[in-house]
Amino acid sequence: MVLVPFPFTDLTGIKQRPALVVSSEQLNARGHDAILLAITSQIPTTPGVDDFLIPASELSACGLPKPSLIKLAKAVTLHQSLFIRPLGALPSGTLAEVLGRFHRQF
């Protein structure tokens, strides 16, 4: 997970937010771009089918200070030079679950 300037979907602005890198390490090493999913701490009462709630026990490993969810439908490709700083890592089992849901839904 990294902190990035994440663009609004209508391109009217950006918001600094955490994001999950979902592109492969091989792709990230070969090129300058990475594929990211937005993370938000604005959790709705009923999360949508495109939301993945990060387990509370994994928040500190992710470098996140409060409950957060991954927005599976908010994907973007950004140049890695835009990364502000690394935050942490989603445990491999949870990452596999997120990637599986992402691929099945989109």
N, C-alpha and C positions, 0 to 999 in steps of 0.2 A: 504494500500500500504506500501511496505517495500523496503529498499535498501538491495540488496543481490549480492553476486558474482554469476552472471548468466553464466552458461556454454555455450560455442559455441556448435552448433548442431553436429559438428564433433569431439567434445571433445578435441580439440587441445589447448584450453585455456578457460579463463573466463574473463568477463568484469563486473565491478561493475555497476549495473544499477537498476533503480526502477522496481518493479514488483507488479502485482496485485495478491493478495491471492484469489483464487477461490474455494478452498476447504472449506467445511462447518466449522463453529465454533465448532460443536460437534466433527468432525474428528480432527481438530487442537488441541482440548483439550485432546482427548483420546490418541493421538499418538505424535510422535516426528516429523513427516513429514508434509509438506504442499504442495499443488499444486499451482503453480504460472504461470502467463502469463507475458511475457516480455513487457516492456514499453520502447519506444525510442522517442527521440526528432528529429530523422532523418525522416522527413516527405516527402514522394515522392510527385511529382506534382499531380499524380493520385494515391491515396491510393488503395490498393488491396482489394479484397473481404474479405480477412482475417485480415484487419486492421480496428480498431475502433478509430476514432479521438475523443479524450477527449474534450468536449465542453470547450471553453476558459473561460467561467464563472465558471467552476468547478476546474480549475487548482490549485488555492490557497488551496481549501479544500483537494485536493489530495497531497499537499505538493510539487507540481512540479513547477519549476521556469519558464518554457517556454512551448510553444505548444508541445504536445506529443500525441502519439497514442499507443494503446494496440495491440500487435501482437497476434491475436487469435491462430495462428498456432505455436507459440513458447511457448509451455507449458513444464514445468519441475516439478519434485518432488524434494524438498530439505529438509534437516533436519532443523528444526527451529533454531537450535543453530548457523546456518550460517547467520541468519538475522543480518544485521549490525545495522539497526535502523528503527523504524517506520517512515513513511512519512506523512500519512494522510489517508483520506477515500474517496472513490468514493461515491457520493450520492446514496441512495438506488434505486431510479428509474433508474439511469444510470447503476448501477451494474446489475440490473435485465435485462436491455437491452443487456449488454455485455454477461451475462450468457446465455440468450436466443439465441443470435447469435452463441455463442460458441457451444452450444448443437445442434443447427440446422445444423451447418456446419461440425461438427466433431463428 
